[in-house]
Amino acid sequence: MKTLSRYIAKEVALSTLSVLAALLMLWVFYDLLAELGSLKALNTTQILVLVAAKIPGFLYELLPVAALIGTLFALAQLAANSEYGVMRTSGISVLQVAGVLLSVSLVIAGIVFVVGEYVVPRAEQLVMRVRAFSGERPLVGRAFETGFWFKDGNTFINIASVLPDGTLKTVRVFQYSDATTLARTLIADGATFQNGQQWRLNQVLETTFAVGGGVSVQQYEHMAWNTVLTPNMLSVLQIEPERLSIAGLWEYISHLRANNQDSRRFEVALWGKFFYPLATCVLMLLAMPFAQIQQRASGIGTRIFVGILLGLVFIVFNRLFSYLALLHEWPPVLGAVLPGLIFLSAGAVMLYRLERR
């Protein structure tokens, strides 16, 4: 049994890698076509960096679907070569085959989780910086460990981060009266754009430096702040909630709750980060009944088409239930777990009916 388990696992893994490579090339190609207009403002190096930085995001989205198609292809090949039938007649049960697929799917789910939690957020930050500071929508600024720095005349602005709702977090403003003399500093916990006209700084500490050497410090709960920076200019610095890390999502949720704002969108994304990797297990187990249906009547091409169709349906369901959870105010965990439960239930019912025949 160990030899057969390793053989099935190897075939499934190799098929998944082949399908993943094909899907990645296809997605990268379509992404380049979609962004031809914006890429004109970038040089060759920046284009290569942008494409490379987008690959982890594609990998995160496509790996469960590639696992589904790869499993269908591998099992269909085994069935076409009569290997699967020999395995079944020799005493291997459906549950044992499912156990092998589950073992492989858990490894792939772990890869999906690591990529989504540690690689994608950093890659998205790199994409964001290329877009913001490389000519596509140029800003007079740079990105450092302390956040983003901008220059507005004799004023230097430091923004620690831009939340997905456009709110700025930890804003520092340094105003110089000339090239070397610091006149005033503003340090605020955050800032929001008010009435489409100006920013409002929250919890502000203002330090003014007099010409004669005196220093005065004042605190304000709120303060109006006029700057050339607008939400549209800073929109390239925002990362979609689904591309944030769990730690980042939890931080944003805490921020929104502390300010009595709606955090459901981020809570749905947070639960999705936990359950999306497990979708790999569900989809690979779902491939089993489709790989066994009408083994003689349907070819490998038909089963690959079924796999692609199932993968697309799962992606649509995943996004649909996220929107439904927000629209109907369902518990966030329900919107994240329902697609997987539906597909898992469908696969279990199909396997049960096949086994009873």
Contacts in CASP RR format, 6 or more apart in sequence:
PFRMAT RR
TARGET T0000
AUTHOR 0000-0000-0000
METHOD contacts of the structure
MODEL  1
MKTLSRYIAKEVALSTLSVLAALLMLWVFYDLLAELGSLKALNTTQILVL
VAAKIPGFLYELLPVAALIGTLFALAQLAANSEYGVMRTSGISVLQVAGV
LLSVSLVIAGIVFVVGEYVVPRAEQLVMRVRAFSGERPLVGRAFETGFWF
KDGNTFINIASVLPDGTLKTVRVFQYSDATTLARTLIADGATFQNGQQWR
LNQVLETTFAVGGGVSVQQYEHMAWNTVLTPNMLSVLQIEPERLSIAGLW
EYISHLRANNQDSRRFEVALWGKFFYPLATCVLMLLAMPFAQIQQRASGI
GTRIFVGILLGLVFIVFNRLFSYLALLHEWPPVLGAVLPGLIFLSAGAVM
LYRLERR
1 92 0 8 1.000
1 96 0 8 1.000
4 87 0 8 1.000
4 92 0 8 1.000
5 96 0 8 1.000
5 100 0 8 1.000
5 103 0 8 1.000
8 74 0 8 1.000
8 78 0 8 1.000
8 97 0 8 1.000
8 100 0 8 1.000
8 101 0 8 1.000
9 100 0 8 1.000
9 103 0 8 1.000
9 104 0 8 1.000
11 74 0 8 1.000
11 77 0 8 1.000
11 78 0 8 1.000
12 70 0 8 1.000
12 71 0 8 1.000
12 74 0 8 1.000
12 75 0 8 1.000
12 100 0 8 1.000
12 101 0 8 1.000
12 104 0 8 1.000
12 284 0 8 1.000
13 104 0 8 1.000
14 74 0 8 1.000
15 69 0 8 1.000
15 70 0 8 1.000
15 71 0 8 1.000
15 73 0 8 1.000
15 74 0 8 1.000
15 77 0 8 1.000
16 66 0 8 1.000
16 67 0 8 1.000
16 69 0 8 1.000
16 70 0 8 1.000
16 71 0 8 1.000
16 74 0 8 1.000
16 108 0 8 1.000
18 70 0 8 1.000
19 66 0 8 1.000
19 69 0 8 1.000
19 70 0 8 1.000
19 73 0 8 1.000
20 59 0 8 1.000
20 62 0 8 1.000
20 63 0 8 1.000
20 66 0 8 1.000
23 58 0 8 1.000
23 62 0 8 1.000
23 65 0 8 1.000
23 66 0 8 1.000
24 55 0 8 1.000
24 58 0 8 1.000
24 59 0 8 1.000
24 62 0 8 1.000
27 58 0 8 1.000
27 62 0 8 1.000
28 51 0 8 1.000
28 54 0 8 1.000
28 55 0 8 1.000
28 58 0 8 1.000
31 51 0 8 1.000
31 54 0 8 1.000
31 58 0 8 1.000
32 39 0 8 1.000
32 51 0 8 1.000
38 131 0 8 1.000
38 136 0 8 1.000
39 47 0 8 1.000
39 50 0 8 1.000
41 134 0 8 1.000
41 135 0 8 1.000
41 136 0 8 1.000
42 50 0 8 1.000
42 130 0 8 1.000
42 134 0 8 1.000
42 135 0 8 1.000
42 136 0 8 1.000
43 134 0 8 1.000
46 130 0 8 1.000
46 134 0 8 1.000
49 126 0 8 1.000
49 130 0 8 1.000
50 127 0 8 1.000
50 130 0 8 1.000
50 131 0 8 1.000
53 123 0 8 1.000
53 124 0 8 1.000
53 126 0 8 1.000
53 127 0 8 1.000
53 130 0 8 1.000
54 123 0 8 1.000
54 127 0 8 1.000
55 123 0 8 1.000
56 115 0 8 1.000
56 116 0 8 1.000
56 119 0 8 1.000
56 120 0 8 1.000
56 123 0 8 1.000
57 115 0 8 1.000
57 116 0 8 1.000
57 120 0 8 1.000
57 123 0 8 1.000
57 124 0 8 1.000
57 243 0 8 1.000
59 115 0 8 1.000
60 112 0 8 1.000
60 115 0 8 1.000
60 116 0 8 1.000
60 119 0 8 1.000
60 120 0 8 1.000
61 315 0 8 1.000
63 108 0 8 1.000
63 111 0 8 1.000
63 112 0 8 1.000
63 115 0 8 1.000
63 280 0 8 1.000
64 108 0 8 1.000
64 112 0 8 1.000
64 276 0 8 1.000
64 277 0 8 1.000
64 279 0 8 1.000
64 280 0 8 1.000
64 283 0 8 1.000
64 311 0 8 1.000
64 314 0 8 1.000
65 283 0 8 1.000
65 308 0 8 1.000
65 311 0 8 1.000
65 312 0 8 1.000
65 314 0 8 1.000
65 315 0 8 1.000
67 104 0 8 1.000
67 105 0 8 1.000
67 108 0 8 1.000
67 280 0 8 1.000
67 283 0 8 1.000
67 284 0 8 1.000
68 283 0 8 1.000
68 284 0 8 1.000
68 286 0 8 1.000
68 287 0 8 1.000
68 307 0 8 1.000
68 310 0 8 1.000
68 311 0 8 1.000
68 314 0 8 1.000
69 304 0 8 1.000
69 307 0 8 1.000
69 308 0 8 1.000
69 311 0 8 1.000
70 287 0 8 1.000
71 101 0 8 1.000
71 283 0 8 1.000
71 284 0 8 1.000
71 287 0 8 1.000
71 288 0 8 1.000
71 291 0 8 1.000
72 287 0 8 1.000
72 290 0 8 1.000
72 291 0 8 1.000
72 303 0 8 1.000
72 304 0 8 1.000
72 306 0 8 1.000
72 307 0 8 1.000
73 300 0 8 1.000
73 303 0 8 1.000
73 304 0 8 1.000
75 84 0 8 1.000
75 287 0 8 1.000
75 288 0 8 1.000
75 291 0 8 1.000
75 292 0 8 1.000
76 291 0 8 1.000
76 299 0 8 1.000
76 300 0 8 1.000
76 303 0 8 1.000
76 304 0 8 1.000
77 300 0 8 1.000
78 84 0 8 1.000
78 85 0 8 1.000
78 87 0 8 1.000
79 85 0 8 1.000
79 291 0 8 1.000
79 292 0 8 1.000
79 295 0 8 1.000
80 295 0 8 1.000
80 299 0 8 1.000
80 300 0 8 1.000
84 291 0 8 1.000
84 292 0 8 1.000
84 295 0 8 1.000
87 97 0 8 1.000
94 288 0 8 1.000
94 351 0 8 1.000
94 354 0 8 1.000
94 355 0 8 1.000
97 288 0 8 1.000
98 285 0 8 1.000
98 288 0 8 1.000
98 351 0 8 1.000
101 284 0 8 1.000
101 285 0 8 1.000
101 287 0 8 1.000
101 288 0 8 1.000
102 281 0 8 1.000
102 284 0 8 1.000
102 285 0 8 1.000
104 284 0 8 1.000
105 280 0 8 1.000
105 281 0 8 1.000
105 283 0 8 1.000
105 284 0 8 1.000
105 285 0 8 1.000
106 281 0 8 1.000
108 280 0 8 1.000
108 284 0 8 1.000
109 277 0 8 1.000
109 278 0 8 1.000
109 280 0 8 1.000
109 281 0 8 1.000
110 277 0 8 1.000
112 276 0 8 1.000
112 277 0 8 1.000
112 280 0 8 1.000
113 277 0 8 1.000
116 245 0 8 1.000
116 273 0 8 1.000
117 245 0 8 1.000
117 246 0 8 1.000
117 273 0 8 1.000
118 245 0 8 1.000
120 243 0 8 1.000
121 239 0 8 1.000
121 243 0 8 1.000
121 244 0 8 1.000
121 245 0 8 1.000
121 248 0 8 1.000
124 239 0 8 1.000
124 240 0 8 1.000
124 243 0 8 1.000
125 143 0 8 1.000
125 239 0 8 1.000
128 236 0 8 1.000
128 237 0 8 1.000
128 238 0 8 1.000
128 239 0 8 1.000
129 143 0 8 1.000
130 136 0 8 1.000
131 137 0 8 1.000
131 236 0 8 1.000
132 138 0 8 1.000
132 139 0 8 1.000
132 141 0 8 1.000
132 143 0 8 1.000
132 148 0 8 1.000
132 236 0 8 1.000
132 237 0 8 1.000
133 139 0 8 1.000
133 141 0 8 1.000
133 142 0 8 1.000
133 143 0 8 1.000
136 236 0 8 1.000
137 233 0 8 1.000
137 236 0 8 1.000
139 150 0 8 1.000
139 233 0 8 1.000
139 236 0 8 1.000
140 150 0 8 1.000
140 151 0 8 1.000
140 152 0 8 1.000
141 148 0 8 1.000
141 149 0 8 1.000
141 150 0 8 1.000
141 151 0 8 1.000
142 148 0 8 1.000
142 149 0 8 1.000
143 149 0 8 1.000
146 158 0 8 1.000
146 160 0 8 1.000
147 158 0 8 1.000
147 159 0 8 1.000
147 160 0 8 1.000
147 161 0 8 1.000
148 158 0 8 1.000
148 159 0 8 1.000
148 162 0 8 1.000
148 237 0 8 1.000
149 156 0 8 1.000
149 157 0 8 1.000
149 158 0 8 1.000
150 156 0 8 1.000
150 157 0 8 1.000
150 158 0 8 1.000
150 159 0 8 1.000
150 229 0 8 1.000
151 157 0 8 1.000
152 227 0 8 1.000
152 228 0 8 1.000
152 229 0 8 1.000
154 175 0 8 1.000
154 176 0 8 1.000
154 177 0 8 1.000
154 178 0 8 1.000
154 179 0 8 1.000
155 173 0 8 1.000
155 174 0 8 1.000
155 175 0 8 1.000
155 176 0 8 1.000
155 227 0 8 1.000
156 173 0 8 1.000
156 174 0 8 1.000
156 176 0 8 1.000
157 171 0 8 1.000
157 172 0 8 1.000
157 173 0 8 1.000
157 174 0 8 1.000
157 227 0 8 1.000
157 229 0 8 1.000
158 171 0 8 1.000
158 172 0 8 1.000
158 173 0 8 1.000
158 174 0 8 1.000
159 168 0 8 1.000
159 169 0 8 1.000
159 170 0 8 1.000
159 171 0 8 1.000
159 234 0 8 1.000
159 237 0 8 1.000
160 169 0 8 1.000
160 170 0 8 1.000
160 171 0 8 1.000
161 168 0 8 1.000
161 169 0 8 1.000
161 170 0 8 1.000
162 168 0 8 1.000
162 169 0 8 1.000
162 234 0 8 1.000
162 237 0 8 1.000
162 238 0 8 1.000
163 169 0 8 1.000
163 238 0 8 1.000
163 252 0 8 1.000
163 255 0 8 1.000
164 238 0 8 1.000
164 239 0 8 1.000
164 240 0 8 1.000
164 241 0 8 1.000
164 244 0 8 1.000
164 252 0 8 1.000
164 266 0 8 1.000
165 256 0 8 1.000
165 261 0 8 1.000
166 192 0 8 1.000
166 193 0 8 1.000
166 231 0 8 1.000
166 234 0 8 1.000
166 235 0 8 1.000
166 238 0 8 1.000
167 190 0 8 1.000
167 191 0 8 1.000
167 192 0 8 1.000
167 255 0 8 1.000
168 190 0 8 1.000
168 191 0 8 1.000
168 192 0 8 1.000
168 199 0 8 1.000
168 234 0 8 1.000
169 189 0 8 1.000
169 190 0 8 1.000
169 255 0 8 1.000
170 188 0 8 1.000
170 189 0 8 1.000
170 190 0 8 1.000
171 186 0 8 1.000
171 187 0 8 1.000
171 188 0 8 1.000
171 190 0 8 1.000
171 191 0 8 1.000
171 201 0 8 1.000
171 225 0 8 1.000
172 185 0 8 1.000
172 186 0 8 1.000
172 187 0 8 1.000
172 188 0 8 1.000
173 184 0 8 1.000
173 185 0 8 1.000
173 186 0 8 1.000
173 187 0 8 1.000
173 188 0 8 1.000
173 225 0 8 1.000
174 182 0 8 1.000
174 185 0 8 1.000
175 182 0 8 1.000
175 183 0 8 1.000
175 184 0 8 1.000
175 185 0 8 1.000
175 186 0 8 1.000
176 182 0 8 1.000
176 183 0 8 1.000
177 183 0 8 1.000
181 209 0 8 1.000
182 209 0 8 1.000
183 208 0 8 1.000
183 209 0 8 1.000
184 206 0 8 1.000
184 207 0 8 1.000
184 208 0 8 1.000
184 209 0 8 1.000
185 206 0 8 1.000
185 207 0 8 1.000
186 201 0 8 1.000
186 204 0 8 1.000
186 205 0 8 1.000
186 206 0 8 1.000
186 223 0 8 1.000
186 225 0 8 1.000
187 204 0 8 1.000
187 205 0 8 1.000
187 207 0 8 1.000
188 201 0 8 1.000
188 202 0 8 1.000
188 203 0 8 1.000
188 204 0 8 1.000
188 205 0 8 1.000
188 223 0 8 1.000
188 225 0 8 1.000
189 202 0 8 1.000
189 203 0 8 1.000
190 201 0 8 1.000
190 202 0 8 1.000
190 203 0 8 1.000
191 199 0 8 1.000
191 200 0 8 1.000
191 201 0 8 1.000
191 202 0 8 1.000
191 225 0 8 1.000
192 199 0 8 1.000
192 200 0 8 1.000
192 202 0 8 1.000
193 199 0 8 1.000
193 200 0 8 1.000
193 230 0 8 1.000
193 231 0 8 1.000
194 200 0 8 1.000
194 224 0 8 1.000
198 224 0 8 1.000
198 225 0 8 1.000
198 226 0 8 1.000
199 224 0 8 1.000
199 225 0 8 1.000
199 226 0 8 1.000
199 227 0 8 1.000
199 229 0 8 1.000
200 222 0 8 1.000
200 223 0 8 1.000
200 224 0 8 1.000
200 225 0 8 1.000
201 220 0 8 1.000
201 222 0 8 1.000
201 223 0 8 1.000
201 224 0 8 1.000
201 225 0 8 1.000
202 221 0 8 1.000
202 222 0 8 1.000
203 219 0 8 1.000
203 221 0 8 1.000
204 219 0 8 1.000
204 220 0 8 1.000
204 221 0 8 1.000
204 222 0 8 1.000
204 223 0 8 1.000
205 217 0 8 1.000
205 218 0 8 1.000
205 219 0 8 1.000
206 217 0 8 1.000
206 218 0 8 1.000
206 219 0 8 1.000
206 220 0 8 1.000
206 223 0 8 1.000
207 215 0 8 1.000
207 216 0 8 1.000
207 217 0 8 1.000
208 215 0 8 1.000
208 216 0 8 1.000
208 217 0 8 1.000
208 218 0 8 1.000
209 215 0 8 1.000
210 216 0 8 1.000
241 249 0 8 1.000
241 252 0 8 1.000
241 265 0 8 1.000
241 266 0 8 1.000
241 269 0 8 1.000
242 269 0 8 1.000
242 272 0 8 1.000
242 273 0 8 1.000
244 252 0 8 1.000
244 269 0 8 1.000
245 273 0 8 1.000
246 270 0 8 1.000
246 273 0 8 1.000
246 274 0 8 1.000
249 266 0 8 1.000
249 269 0 8 1.000
249 270 0 8 1.000
249 273 0 8 1.000
250 270 0 8 1.000
252 263 0 8 1.000
252 266 0 8 1.000
253 263 0 8 1.000
253 266 0 8 1.000
253 267 0 8 1.000
253 270 0 8 1.000
256 262 0 8 1.000
256 263 0 8 1.000
256 266 0 8 1.000
257 263 0 8 1.000
264 325 0 8 1.000
264 326 0 8 1.000
264 329 0 8 1.000
264 332 0 8 1.000
265 326 0 8 1.000
267 332 0 8 1.000
268 322 0 8 1.000
268 325 0 8 1.000
268 326 0 8 1.000
268 332 0 8 1.000
268 335 0 8 1.000
268 336 0 8 1.000
269 322 0 8 1.000
270 332 0 8 1.000
271 332 0 8 1.000
271 333 0 8 1.000
271 335 0 8 1.000
271 336 0 8 1.000
271 337 0 8 1.000
272 322 0 8 1.000
272 336 0 8 1.000
274 336 0 8 1.000
275 336 0 8 1.000
275 337 0 8 1.000
275 340 0 8 1.000
276 318 0 8 1.000
276 336 0 8 1.000
278 340 0 8 1.000
279 314 0 8 1.000
279 318 0 8 1.000
279 339 0 8 1.000
279 340 0 8 1.000
279 343 0 8 1.000
282 340 0 8 1.000
282 343 0 8 1.000
282 344 0 8 1.000
283 310 0 8 1.000
283 311 0 8 1.000
283 314 0 8 1.000
283 343 0 8 1.000
285 344 0 8 1.000
285 347 0 8 1.000
286 310 0 8 1.000
286 343 0 8 1.000
286 344 0 8 1.000
286 346 0 8 1.000
286 347 0 8 1.000
287 307 0 8 1.000
288 347 0 8 1.000
288 351 0 8 1.000
289 347 0 8 1.000
289 350 0 8 1.000
289 351 0 8 1.000
289 354 0 8 1.000
290 303 0 8 1.000
290 306 0 8 1.000
290 307 0 8 1.000
290 310 0 8 1.000
290 350 0 8 1.000
291 303 0 8 1.000
292 354 0 8 1.000
293 354 0 8 1.000
314 339 0 8 1.000
314 340 0 8 1.000
314 343 0 8 1.000
317 339 0 8 1.000
317 342 0 8 1.000
317 343 0 8 1.000
318 339 0 8 1.000
320 339 0 8 1.000
321 334 0 8 1.000
321 335 0 8 1.000
321 336 0 8 1.000
321 338 0 8 1.000
321 339 0 8 1.000
322 335 0 8 1.000
322 336 0 8 1.000
324 330 0 8 1.000
324 335 0 8 1.000
325 331 0 8 1.000
325 332 0 8 1.000
325 334 0 8 1.000
325 335 0 8 1.000
325 336 0 8 1.000
END
